Amino acid sequence: MLILASASQRRRDLLAQAGYVFEVIPGDICEDLRSGESPIGYVVRLAREKAEAVAASARFAVPGENPDPPLILGADTTVVAPSGEILGKPEDDADAARMLRLLAGATHRVITGVALHVPTPADPITEVAAEVTWVTMLTPTEEDLDHYIATGEPRGKAGAYAIQGRAARWIPRIHGCYFNVVGLPLALVANMIEGVRCRLAAPAADLLPR
């Protein structure tokens, strides 16, 4: 059984697009950045903590009641401005405008941390990785920014934009995985699932619809 430890609709859609059968159980954690934490260290830590929070829930914490342990997928995405500032989700419209101005007319990084956790009774398995994509953004006018923010699309988005939405018109090129910018690097996730399933001696095809 595959479990997505995220409430993100974008991640749900991407996993379904890739053909995976899964259940959604969001991992409730504190997402504050720690002092001195690197962007990759930050998103990998959050991904791991989301997966482990779900594993520690009452549903999976009772020994012997889960003969077929689940594969729990945690993920977290952040945007790193050209200045090096880590941009999470904007606090309000003014913060969204600030973030978009930091990204305008330059190339920034989008980083997703991924964790796969299997809460086996004897020896839990945890695999982590990160994907980095470079995104170039044009310089929208202040009027364009105002109209974009008014749509509500920046809310809940790292870096205050959605590449799959209206902000696509400002992004002429990317270098790396497109799906990573949306919120889940599918090729990386598929490789990690296959690797963990091999360790468990269970075929990855068990997770795919027949």
Residue frames as a rotation matrix with the C-alpha (Angstrom) as fourth column:
MET 1
0.577 0.817 0.000 0.00
0.817 -0.577 0.000 0.00
0.000 0.000 -1.000 0.00
LEU 2
-0.555 -0.707 0.438 1.29
0.711 -0.676 -0.192 3.45
0.432 0.205 0.878 -0.97
ILE 3
0.473 0.660 -0.583 0.39
0.860 -0.491 0.141 6.41
-0.193 -0.568 -0.800 1.26
LEU 4
-0.133 -0.442 0.887 0.91
0.534 -0.786 -0.312 10.05
0.835 0.432 0.341 0.34
ALA 5
-0.018 0.044 -0.999 1.74
0.983 -0.181 -0.026 11.98
-0.182 -0.983 -0.040 3.51
SER 6
-0.947 -0.279 -0.162 0.70
0.232 -0.937 0.260 15.31
-0.224 0.208 0.952 2.00
ALA 7
-0.024 0.981 -0.193 -2.46
0.463 -0.160 -0.872 17.36
-0.886 -0.110 -0.450 1.68
SER 8
-0.531 -0.286 -0.797 -1.27
-0.435 -0.715 0.546 18.87
-0.727 0.638 0.256 -1.62
GLN 9
0.576 0.796 0.189 -3.79
-0.146 0.327 -0.934 18.43
-0.805 0.510 0.304 -4.41
ARG 10
0.487 -0.474 -0.733 -0.99
-0.872 -0.215 -0.441 18.89
0.052 0.854 -0.518 -6.95
ARG 11
-0.622 -0.755 0.207 0.91
-0.771 0.637 0.010 15.92
-0.139 -0.154 -0.978 -5.54
ARG 12
-0.132 0.672 0.729 -2.25
-0.122 0.718 -0.685 13.82
-0.984 -0.179 -0.012 -5.55
ASP 13
0.775 0.491 -0.398 -2.87
-0.399 -0.108 -0.911 14.67
-0.490 0.865 0.112 -9.19
LEU 14
0.107 -0.828 -0.551 0.70
-0.983 -0.004 -0.184 13.90
0.151 0.561 -0.814 -10.20
LEU 15
-0.691 -0.338 0.640 0.77
-0.510 0.854 -0.100 10.51
-0.513 -0.395 -0.762 -8.46
ALA 16
0.214 0.856 0.470 -2.56
0.001 0.481 -0.876 9.62
-0.977 0.188 0.102 -10.07
GLN 17
0.664 -0.034 -0.747 -1.27
-0.711 -0.338 -0.616 10.81
-0.232 0.940 -0.249 -13.44
ALA 18
-0.359 -0.906 -0.225 1.65
-0.928 0.371 -0.011 8.39
0.094 0.205 -0.974 -13.08
GLY 19
0.031 0.499 -0.866 -0.80
-0.459 0.777 0.431 5.54
0.888 0.384 0.253 -12.51
TYR 20
-0.882 -0.425 -0.202 -0.21
-0.021 0.466 -0.885 4.91
0.470 -0.776 -0.420 -8.82
VAL 21
0.324 0.920 -0.219 -2.93
0.206 0.157 0.966 3.66
0.923 -0.358 -0.139 -6.49
PHE 22
-0.734 -0.660 -0.160 -2.56
0.365 -0.185 -0.912 5.35
0.572 -0.728 0.377 -3.13
GLU 23
0.439 0.780 -0.447 -4.23
0.839 -0.177 0.515 6.67
0.322 -0.601 -0.732 -0.02
VAL 24
-0.143 -0.448 0.882 -3.81
0.077 -0.894 -0.442 10.19
0.987 0.005 0.163 1.36
ILE 25
0.669 0.234 -0.706 -2.97
0.723 0.015 0.691 10.74
0.172 -0.972 -0.159 5.05
PRO 26
0.529 -0.491 0.692 -1.41
-0.088 -0.843 -0.530 14.18
0.844 0.220 -0.489 5.55
GLY 27
0.013 -0.624 -0.781 1.55
0.921 0.312 -0.234 14.39
0.390 -0.716 0.579 7.91
ASP 28
0.834 0.384 0.397 0.97
0.198 -0.879 0.434 17.24
0.516 -0.284 -0.809 10.36
ILE 29
0.129 -0.874 -0.468 4.32
0.992 0.116 0.056 18.82
0.006 -0.471 0.882 11.30
CYS 30
0.626 -0.097 -0.774 5.90
0.118 -0.969 0.217 22.21
-0.771 -0.227 -0.595 12.05
GLU 31
0.620 -0.338 0.708 7.40
0.781 0.184 -0.596 23.57
0.071 0.923 0.378 8.82
ASP 32
0.934 -0.300 -0.193 9.54
-0.234 -0.924 0.304 26.35
-0.270 -0.239 -0.933 10.33
LEU 33
0.580 -0.812 -0.070 13.03
0.088 0.149 -0.985 26.77
0.810 0.565 0.158 8.89
ARG 34
0.783 -0.378 -0.494 15.78
0.584 0.174 0.793 26.06
-0.213 -0.909 0.357 11.40
SER 35
0.756 -0.551 -0.352 18.71
-0.482 -0.834 0.268 28.41
-0.442 -0.033 -0.897 11.89
GLY 36
-0.218 -0.965 -0.144 21.51
-0.768 0.078 0.635 27.68
-0.602 0.249 -0.759 9.44
GLU 37
0.060 0.310 0.949 19.52
0.214 0.924 -0.315 25.03
-0.975 0.222 -0.011 7.58
SER 38
-0.878 -0.397 -0.268 20.31
-0.196 -0.212 0.957 24.65
-0.437 0.893 0.108 3.86
PRO 39
-0.170 0.864 -0.474 17.48
-0.979 -0.205 -0.022 24.57
-0.116 0.460 0.880 1.30
ILE 40
-0.144 0.084 -0.986 18.06
-0.451 0.881 0.141 20.88
0.881 0.465 -0.089 0.50
GLY 41
-0.912 -0.231 -0.340 18.44
0.183 0.513 -0.839 19.96
0.368 -0.827 -0.425 4.16
TYR 42
-0.726 0.682 0.083 15.23
-0.562 -0.520 -0.643 21.83
-0.396 -0.513 0.762 4.93
VAL 43
0.071 0.843 -0.534 12.98
-0.986 0.142 0.092 20.14
0.153 0.519 0.841 2.37
VAL 44
-0.305 -0.234 -0.923 14.48
-0.201 0.963 -0.178 16.68
0.931 0.131 -0.341 2.96
ARG 45
-0.998 -0.054 -0.017 13.90
0.008 0.150 -0.989 17.04
0.056 -0.987 -0.150 6.71
LEU 46
-0.426 0.905 0.013 10.29
-0.798 -0.369 -0.476 18.10
-0.426 -0.213 0.879 6.22
ALA 47
0.050 0.419 -0.907 9.64
-0.795 0.566 0.217 15.25
0.604 0.710 0.362 3.78
ARG 48
-0.627 -0.366 -0.688 11.05
0.074 0.851 -0.520 12.75
0.776 -0.377 -0.506 6.27
GLU 49
-0.963 0.248 0.103 9.11
-0.153 -0.190 -0.970 14.23
-0.221 -0.950 0.221 9.18
LYS 50
-0.173 0.941 -0.291 5.83
-0.984 -0.177 0.011 14.13
-0.041 0.288 0.957 7.24
ALA 51
0.018 0.135 -0.991 6.32
-0.445 0.889 0.113 10.45
0.895 0.439 0.076 6.40
GLU 52
-0.774 -0.395 -0.494 7.39
0.230 0.552 -0.802 9.56
0.590 -0.734 -0.336 9.95
ALA 53
-0.772 0.567 0.287 4.45
-0.599 -0.500 -0.625 11.48
-0.211 -0.655 0.726 11.44
VAL 54
0.189 0.848 -0.495 2.05
-0.914 0.336 0.226 9.32
0.358 0.410 0.839 9.47
ALA 55
-0.156 -0.332 -0.930 3.96
-0.077 0.943 -0.323 6.17
0.985 0.021 -0.173 10.44
ALA 56
-0.955 -0.286 -0.079 3.73
0.068 0.049 -0.996 7.13
0.288 -0.957 -0.027 14.11
SER 57
-0.332 0.909 0.253 -0.03
-0.872 -0.398 0.286 7.52
0.360 -0.125 0.924 13.95
ALA 58
-0.167 0.327 0.930 -2.18
-0.746 0.575 -0.336 5.05
-0.644 -0.750 0.149 15.87
ARG 59
0.756 0.573 -0.316 -3.08
-0.627 0.496 -0.601 3.24
-0.188 0.653 0.734 12.66
PHE 60
0.612 -0.590 -0.527 0.45
-0.189 0.538 -0.822 1.97
0.768 0.603 0.218 12.09
ALA 61
-0.108 -0.743 0.660 1.99
-0.840 -0.287 -0.461 2.09
0.532 -0.604 -0.593 15.57
VAL 62
0.477 0.350 0.806 0.52
-0.779 0.594 0.203 -1.16
-0.407 -0.724 0.556 16.90
PRO 63
-0.600 -0.786 -0.149 2.99
-0.775 0.525 0.353 -4.06
-0.199 0.327 -0.924 16.41
GLY 64
-0.876 0.135 0.463 1.64
0.143 0.990 -0.017 -7.10
-0.460 0.051 -0.886 14.65
GLU 65
0.095 0.995 -0.035 -1.43
0.316 -0.064 -0.947 -5.39
-0.944 0.079 -0.320 13.24
ASN 66
0.644 0.056 -0.763 0.18
-0.612 -0.560 -0.559 -4.43
-0.458 0.827 -0.326 9.94
PRO 67
0.389 -0.509 0.768 1.61
0.295 0.858 0.420 -7.57
-0.873 0.063 0.484 8.30
ASP 68
0.152 -0.323 0.934 2.02
0.981 -0.066 -0.183 -5.74
0.121 0.944 0.307 4.99
PRO 69
-0.102 -0.211 -0.972 3.67
0.609 -0.786 0.107 -2.44
-0.787 -0.581 0.209 6.00
PRO 70
0.853 0.494 0.170 2.78
0.443 -0.510 -0.737 0.60
-0.277 0.704 -0.654 3.93
LEU 71
-0.331 -0.869 0.368 5.16
0.942 -0.325 0.079 2.63
0.051 0.373 0.926 1.81
ILE 72
0.580 0.571 -0.581 4.74
0.674 -0.737 -0.051 6.21
-0.457 -0.362 -0.812 3.06
LEU 73
-0.143 -0.573 0.807 5.71
0.917 -0.384 -0.110 9.03
0.373 0.724 0.580 0.71
GLY 74
0.488 0.202 -0.849 6.54
0.576 -0.806 0.139 12.44
-0.656 -0.557 -0.509 2.15
ALA 75
-0.135 -0.531 0.837 7.49
0.944 -0.326 -0.054 15.47
0.301 0.782 0.545 0.05
ASP 76
0.520 0.271 -0.810 8.12
0.507 -0.861 0.038 19.16
-0.687 -0.430 -0.585 0.46
THR 77
0.161 -0.388 0.908 8.95
0.933 -0.240 -0.268 21.84
0.322 0.890 0.323 -2.10
THR 78
0.420 -0.059 -0.905 10.63
0.431 -0.865 0.257 25.21
-0.798 -0.498 -0.338 -1.68
VAL 79
0.753 -0.198 0.627 11.84
0.517 -0.411 -0.750 27.98
0.407 0.890 -0.207 -3.96
VAL 80
0.138 -0.784 -0.605 15.27
0.768 -0.301 0.565 29.55
-0.625 -0.543 0.561 -3.55
ALA 81
0.954 0.236 -0.186 15.47
0.105 -0.841 -0.530 33.13
-0.281 0.486 -0.827 -4.82
PRO 82
0.571 -0.784 0.241 18.56
0.364 -0.022 -0.931 34.31
0.736 0.620 0.273 -6.72
SER 83
0.260 -0.440 0.859 19.56
-0.703 -0.697 -0.144 36.10
0.662 -0.567 -0.490 -3.51
GLY 84
-0.718 -0.500 -0.485 19.61
-0.100 0.763 -0.638 32.75
0.689 -0.410 -0.598 -1.69
GLU 85
-0.604 0.565 0.562 16.49
-0.768 -0.225 -0.599 33.43
-0.212 -0.794 0.570 0.36
ILE 86
-0.935 0.355 0.001 14.30
0.352 0.926 0.136 30.37
0.047 0.128 -0.991 0.91
LEU 87
-0.660 0.752 -0.001 10.76
-0.742 -0.651 0.157 31.18
0.118 0.104 0.988 -0.17
GLY 88
-0.859 0.468 0.206 7.96
0.354 0.835 -0.422 29.14
-0.369 -0.289 -0.883 1.32
LYS 89
-0.113 0.903 0.415 4.25
0.936 -0.043 0.350 29.88
0.333 0.428 -0.840 0.98
PRO 90
-0.656 -0.155 0.739 3.39
0.090 -0.988 -0.127 33.59
0.750 -0.017 0.662 1.11
GLU 91
-0.832 0.322 -0.452 1.80
0.486 0.029 -0.873 34.87
-0.268 -0.946 -0.181 4.30
ASP 92
0.211 0.894 -0.396 -0.48
0.340 -0.447 -0.828 37.27
-0.917 0.040 -0.398 2.43
ASP 93
0.813 0.184 0.552 -0.84
0.577 -0.133 -0.806 39.11
-0.075 0.974 -0.215 -0.88
ALA 94
0.836 -0.549 -0.018 1.86
-0.549 -0.836 -0.005 41.62
-0.012 0.014 -1.000 0.00
ASP 95
0.096 -0.810 0.579 4.29
-0.464 0.478 0.745 38.80
-0.880 -0.340 -0.330 0.75
ALA 96
0.414 0.123 0.902 3.36
0.623 0.685 -0.379 37.13
-0.664 0.718 0.207 -2.55
ALA 97
0.982 -0.052 0.181 4.18
0.096 -0.686 -0.722 40.34
0.162 0.726 -0.668 -4.43
ARG 98
0.517 -0.840 0.161 7.50
-0.764 -0.369 0.529 40.58
-0.385 -0.397 -0.833 -2.59
MET 99
0.080 -0.469 0.879 8.44
0.035 0.883 0.468 37.03
-0.996 -0.007 0.087 -3.55
LEU 100
0.641 0.239 0.729 7.51
0.687 0.245 -0.685 37.47
-0.342 0.940 -0.007 -7.19
ARG 101
0.931 -0.365 -0.022 9.62
-0.348 -0.865 -0.361 40.62
0.113 0.343 -0.932 -7.43
LEU 102
0.235 -0.877 0.419 12.59
-0.624 0.194 0.757 38.67
-0.745 -0.439 -0.502 -6.03
LEU 103
0.017 -0.171 0.985 12.17
0.397 0.905 0.151 36.06
-0.918 0.388 0.083 -8.79
ALA 104
0.873 0.488 0.009 11.43
0.205 -0.350 -0.914 38.43
-0.443 0.800 -0.406 -11.68
GLY 105
0.833 -0.491 -0.257 13.99
-0.510 -0.499 -0.701 38.75
0.216 0.715 -0.666 -14.46
ALA 106
-0.217 -0.935 0.280 16.30
-0.976 0.205 -0.073 36.03
0.011 -0.289 -0.957 -13.13
THR 107
0.063 0.147 -0.987 16.80
-0.264 0.956 0.125 32.28
0.962 0.253 0.099 -12.67
HIS 108
-0.036 -0.004 0.999 15.92
-0.999 -0.025 -0.037 30.62
0.025 -1.000 -0.003 -9.40
ARG 109
-0.853 -0.284 -0.438 15.93
-0.271 0.958 -0.093 27.09
0.446 0.039 -0.894 -8.00
VAL 110
0.335 0.898 0.287 12.99
-0.887 0.198 0.418 24.90
0.318 -0.394 0.862 -7.08
ILE 111
-0.736 -0.651 -0.185 13.89
-0.501 0.708 -0.498 22.06
0.456 -0.274 -0.847 -4.71
THR 112
0.496 0.867 0.054 11.72
-0.725 0.379 0.575 19.15
0.478 -0.324 0.816 -3.64
GLY 113
-0.671 -0.614 0.415 12.72
-0.741 0.557 -0.373 16.80
-0.002 -0.559 -0.829 -0.87
VAL 114
0.320 0.740 -0.592 11.30
-0.665 0.620 0.415 13.27
0.675 0.261 0.691 -1.06
ALA 115
-0.633 -0.469 0.616 11.19
-0.766 0.493 -0.412 10.61
-0.110 -0.733 -0.671 1.65
LEU 116
0.201 0.638 -0.744 9.97
-0.483 0.725 0.491 7.04
0.852 0.260 0.454 1.50
HIS 117
-0.580 -0.329 0.745 9.40
-0.813 0.176 -0.555 5.42
0.051 -0.928 -0.370 4.87
VAL 118
0.079 0.558 -0.826 8.38
-0.254 0.813 0.524 1.83
0.964 0.168 0.206 5.56
PRO 119
-0.044 -0.057 0.997 7.46
-0.979 -0.197 -0.055 1.25
0.200 -0.979 -0.048 9.23
THR 120
0.210 0.039 -0.977 8.45
-0.112 0.994 0.016 -2.41
0.971 0.106 0.213 9.42
PRO 121
0.956 0.278 0.092 8.40
-0.116 0.071 0.991 -3.74
0.269 -0.958 0.100 13.01
ALA 122
0.660 -0.736 -0.152 11.98
0.700 0.529 0.480 -5.01
-0.273 -0.423 0.864 13.08
ASP 123
-0.411 -0.896 -0.168 13.94
0.646 -0.416 0.640 -2.60
-0.644 0.155 0.750 10.89
PRO 124
0.621 0.716 -0.320 12.17
0.306 -0.597 -0.742 0.49
-0.722 0.362 -0.589 9.50
ILE 125
-0.236 -0.640 0.731 13.35
0.953 -0.005 0.303 1.64
-0.191 0.768 0.611 6.08
THR 126
0.661 0.393 -0.639 13.78
0.240 -0.918 -0.316 5.31
-0.711 0.055 -0.701 5.19
GLU 127
-0.234 -0.682 0.693 15.11
0.957 -0.035 0.288 6.59
-0.172 0.731 0.660 1.87
VAL 128
0.536 0.380 -0.754 15.52
0.294 -0.921 -0.256 10.30
-0.792 -0.084 -0.605 1.14
ALA 129
-0.375 -0.621 0.689 16.51
0.912 -0.112 0.395 12.33
-0.168 0.776 0.608 -1.92
ALA 130
0.134 0.397 -0.908 16.10
0.142 -0.914 -0.379 15.78
-0.981 -0.078 -0.179 -3.43
GLU 131
0.060 -0.030 0.998 15.48
0.996 0.066 -0.058 17.13
-0.064 0.997 0.034 -6.93
VAL 132
-0.191 -0.197 -0.962 16.62
0.230 -0.962 0.151 20.57
-0.954 -0.192 0.229 -8.13
THR 133
0.172 0.275 0.946 15.20
0.985 -0.036 -0.169 22.43
-0.012 0.961 -0.277 -11.14
TRP 134
-0.717 -0.432 -0.547 16.36
0.391 -0.899 0.198 25.83
-0.577 -0.072 0.813 -12.41
VAL 135
0.217 0.898 0.383 13.55
0.956 -0.116 -0.269 28.13
-0.198 0.424 -0.884 -13.51
THR 136
-0.884 -0.463 0.058 13.93
0.461 -0.846 0.268 31.37
-0.075 0.264 0.962 -15.48
MET 137
0.146 0.964 -0.221 11.22
0.895 -0.224 -0.385 33.98
-0.421 -0.142 -0.896 -14.98
LEU 138
-0.255 -0.106 0.961 10.55
0.676 -0.730 0.098 37.08
0.692 0.675 0.258 -17.08
THR 139
-0.922 -0.075 -0.380 9.79
0.333 -0.654 -0.679 40.44
-0.198 -0.753 0.628 -15.49
PRO 140
-0.077 0.965 0.252 6.03
0.952 -0.004 0.307 41.00
0.297 0.264 -0.918 -15.22
THR 141
-0.459 0.022 0.888 4.72
-0.013 -1.000 0.018 44.53
0.888 -0.003 0.460 -14.91
GLU 142
-0.977 0.143 0.158 3.31
-0.177 -0.130 -0.976 45.74
-0.119 -0.981 0.153 -11.60
GLU 143
-0.159 0.971 -0.179 -0.13
-0.981 -0.176 -0.083 45.63
-0.112 0.162 0.980 -13.20
ASP 144
0.026 0.089 -0.996 0.45
-0.459 0.886 0.068 42.01
0.888 0.455 0.064 -14.23
LEU 145
-0.846 -0.408 -0.344 1.51
0.118 0.485 -0.867 41.16
0.521 -0.773 -0.362 -10.69
ASP 146
-0.739 0.624 0.254 -1.58
-0.595 -0.428 -0.680 42.82
-0.315 -0.654 0.688 -9.23
HIS 147
0.146 0.825 -0.546 -3.87
-0.955 0.261 0.140 40.91
0.258 0.501 0.826 -11.58
TYR 148
-0.205 -0.303 -0.931 -2.09
-0.190 0.945 -0.266 37.62
0.960 0.123 -0.251 -10.90
ILE 149
-0.981 -0.193 -0.038 -2.22
0.008 0.156 -0.988 37.99
0.196 -0.969 -0.151 -7.13
ALA 150
-0.474 0.872 0.123 -5.90
-0.847 -0.413 -0.333 38.92
-0.240 -0.262 0.935 -7.35
THR 151
0.014 0.467 -0.884 -6.64
-0.643 0.681 0.350 35.52
0.766 0.564 0.310 -8.91
GLY 152
0.629 0.182 0.756 -5.62
-0.760 0.350 0.548 33.85
-0.165 -0.919 0.358 -5.64
GLU 153
0.835 -0.276 -0.475 -3.27
-0.043 0.829 -0.558 31.45
0.548 0.486 0.680 -7.43
PRO 154
-0.117 -0.980 0.161 -0.16
-0.379 -0.105 -0.919 32.43
0.918 -0.169 -0.359 -5.43
ARG 155
0.195 0.239 0.951 -1.78
-0.976 -0.043 0.211 31.39
0.091 -0.970 0.225 -2.15
GLY 156
0.699 0.075 0.711 -0.40
-0.378 0.883 0.279 28.18
-0.607 -0.464 0.645 -0.74
LYS 157
0.899 -0.421 0.123 2.35
0.326 0.455 -0.829 27.99
0.293 0.785 0.546 -3.39
ALA 158
0.315 -0.880 -0.355 6.05
0.630 -0.086 0.772 28.01
-0.710 -0.466 0.528 -2.57
GLY 159
-0.736 -0.667 0.116 7.53
0.556 -0.497 0.666 31.10
-0.386 0.555 0.737 -4.20
ALA 160
-0.248 0.764 -0.596 4.00
-0.079 -0.629 -0.773 32.47
-0.966 -0.144 0.216 -4.76
TYR 161
-0.139 0.285 -0.948 3.48
-0.970 -0.232 0.073 31.03
-0.200 0.930 0.309 -8.24
ALA 162
0.263 0.265 0.928 2.22
-0.053 0.964 -0.260 27.94
-0.963 0.019 0.268 -10.04
ILE 163
-0.694 -0.626 -0.355 4.13
-0.398 -0.078 0.914 26.95
-0.600 0.776 -0.195 -13.19
GLN 164
-0.801 0.457 0.386 1.13
0.592 0.701 0.397 24.89
-0.089 0.547 -0.833 -14.32
GLY 165
0.197 0.913 -0.357 -1.16
0.803 -0.359 -0.475 27.91
-0.562 -0.193 -0.804 -13.91
ARG 166
0.933 0.308 0.184 -1.27
0.358 -0.760 -0.543 31.49
-0.028 0.573 -0.819 -15.13
ALA 167
0.544 -0.800 -0.251 2.35
-0.406 -0.513 0.756 32.14
-0.734 -0.310 -0.604 -14.20
ALA 168
0.277 -0.435 0.857 3.40
0.648 0.743 0.167 29.88
-0.709 0.509 0.488 -17.08
ARG 169
0.830 0.109 0.548 3.39
0.521 -0.506 -0.688 32.90
0.202 0.856 -0.477 -19.41
TRP 170
0.802 -0.568 0.187 6.34
-0.596 -0.780 0.189 34.37
0.038 -0.262 -0.964 -17.48
ILE 171
0.269 -0.704 0.658 8.51
-0.351 0.564 0.747 31.24
-0.897 -0.432 -0.095 -17.61
PRO 172
0.521 -0.067 -0.851 10.35
-0.853 -0.072 -0.517 30.87
-0.027 0.995 -0.095 -20.94
ARG 173
0.152 -0.533 -0.832 12.60
-0.335 0.764 -0.551 28.00
0.930 0.362 -0.063 -19.89
ILE 174
0.740 -0.084 0.668 13.49
-0.633 0.249 0.733 25.54
-0.228 -0.965 0.131 -17.16
HIS 175
-0.125 -0.783 -0.610 16.46
-0.674 0.518 -0.527 23.24
0.728 0.346 -0.592 -16.70
GLY 176
-0.935 -0.166 0.312 15.53
-0.344 0.631 -0.695 19.98
-0.082 -0.758 -0.648 -14.99
CYS 177
-0.750 0.659 -0.052 12.34
0.654 0.751 0.094 18.18
0.101 0.036 -0.994 -14.05
TYR 178
-0.591 0.632 0.501 9.12
-0.250 -0.734 0.631 20.08
0.767 0.247 0.593 -14.80
PHE 179
0.338 0.804 -0.489 7.08
0.243 0.428 0.871 17.95
0.909 -0.413 -0.051 -12.40
ASN 180
-0.330 -0.547 -0.769 9.48
0.915 0.014 -0.402 18.92
0.231 -0.837 0.496 -9.63
VAL 181
-0.968 -0.015 0.251 8.39
-0.004 -0.997 -0.075 22.55
0.251 -0.074 0.965 -10.05
VAL 182
-0.090 0.996 -0.004 4.73
-0.320 -0.025 0.947 21.47
0.943 0.086 0.321 -9.88
GLY 183
0.293 0.195 0.936 5.47
-0.935 -0.144 0.323 19.70
0.197 -0.970 0.141 -6.59
LEU 184
0.513 -0.130 0.849 6.62
-0.342 0.876 0.341 16.10
-0.787 -0.465 0.404 -7.09
PRO 185
-0.204 -0.670 -0.714 9.53
-0.964 0.013 0.264 14.81
-0.168 0.742 -0.649 -9.24
LEU 186
0.691 0.714 0.111 7.81
-0.694 0.698 -0.175 11.74
-0.203 0.044 0.978 -10.65
ALA 187
0.535 -0.535 -0.654 10.84
-0.253 0.637 -0.728 9.99
0.806 0.555 0.205 -12.16
LEU 188
-0.553 -0.744 0.376 12.76
-0.562 0.000 -0.827 10.29
0.615 -0.669 -0.418 -8.89
VAL 189
-0.099 0.610 0.786 9.77
-0.943 0.195 -0.271 9.04
-0.319 -0.768 0.556 -6.90
ALA 190
0.816 0.433 -0.384 9.27
-0.555 0.773 -0.308 6.08
0.163 0.465 0.870 -9.25
ASN 191
0.100 -0.869 -0.484 12.92
-0.245 0.450 -0.859 5.07
0.964 0.204 -0.168 -8.94
MET 192
-0.644 -0.319 0.696 12.78
-0.718 -0.064 -0.693 5.32
0.266 -0.945 -0.188 -5.16
ILE 193
0.325 0.839 0.436 9.60
-0.892 0.425 -0.153 3.25
-0.313 -0.339 0.887 -4.97
GLU 194
0.744 -0.083 -0.663 11.14
-0.353 0.794 -0.495 0.57
0.568 0.602 0.561 -7.18
GLY 195
-0.292 -0.954 -0.068 14.29
-0.359 0.175 -0.917 0.49
0.886 -0.243 -0.394 -5.06
VAL 196
-0.514 0.153 0.844 12.43
-0.853 0.018 -0.522 0.16
-0.095 -0.988 0.122 -1.78
ARG 197
0.610 0.792 0.027 10.09
-0.775 0.604 -0.184 -2.48
-0.162 0.092 0.982 -3.18
CYS 198
0.387 -0.570 -0.725 13.11
-0.286 0.674 -0.682 -4.49
0.877 0.471 0.098 -4.31
ARG 199
-0.660 -0.641 0.392 14.46
-0.537 0.038 -0.842 -4.29
0.525 -0.767 -0.370 -0.77
LEU 200
-0.257 0.668 0.698 11.14
-0.840 0.203 -0.503 -5.59
-0.477 -0.716 0.509 0.49
ALA 201
-0.954 -0.160 0.255 11.10
-0.011 0.864 0.503 -8.32
-0.301 0.477 -0.826 -2.20
ALA 202
0.032 0.990 0.138 7.78
0.543 0.099 -0.834 -7.04
-0.839 0.102 -0.535 -3.50
PRO 203
-0.453 -0.243 0.858 7.29
0.891 -0.159 0.425 -5.96
0.033 0.957 0.288 -7.12
ALA 204
-0.881 0.086 -0.466 6.65
-0.006 -0.985 -0.171 -2.26
-0.473 -0.148 0.868 -7.75
ALA 205
-0.789 0.604 -0.111 3.84
-0.139 0.000 0.990 -3.31
0.598 0.797 0.083 -10.11
ASP 206
-0.464 0.630 -0.622 1.78
0.860 0.488 -0.148 -4.18
0.210 -0.604 -0.769 -7.03
LEU 207
-0.508 0.216 -0.834 1.22
0.378 -0.814 -0.441 -0.46
-0.774 -0.539 0.332 -6.63
LEU 208
-0.870 0.130 -0.476 -0.12
-0.461 -0.559 0.689 0.00
-0.176 0.819 0.546 -10.16
PRO 209
0.088 0.982 0.168 -3.67
-0.718 0.179 -0.672 -0.64
-0.690 -0.061 0.721 -11.31
ARG 210
-0.754 -0.304 0.582 -4.30
0.092 0.829 0.552 -3.87
-0.650 0.470 -0.597 -13.20
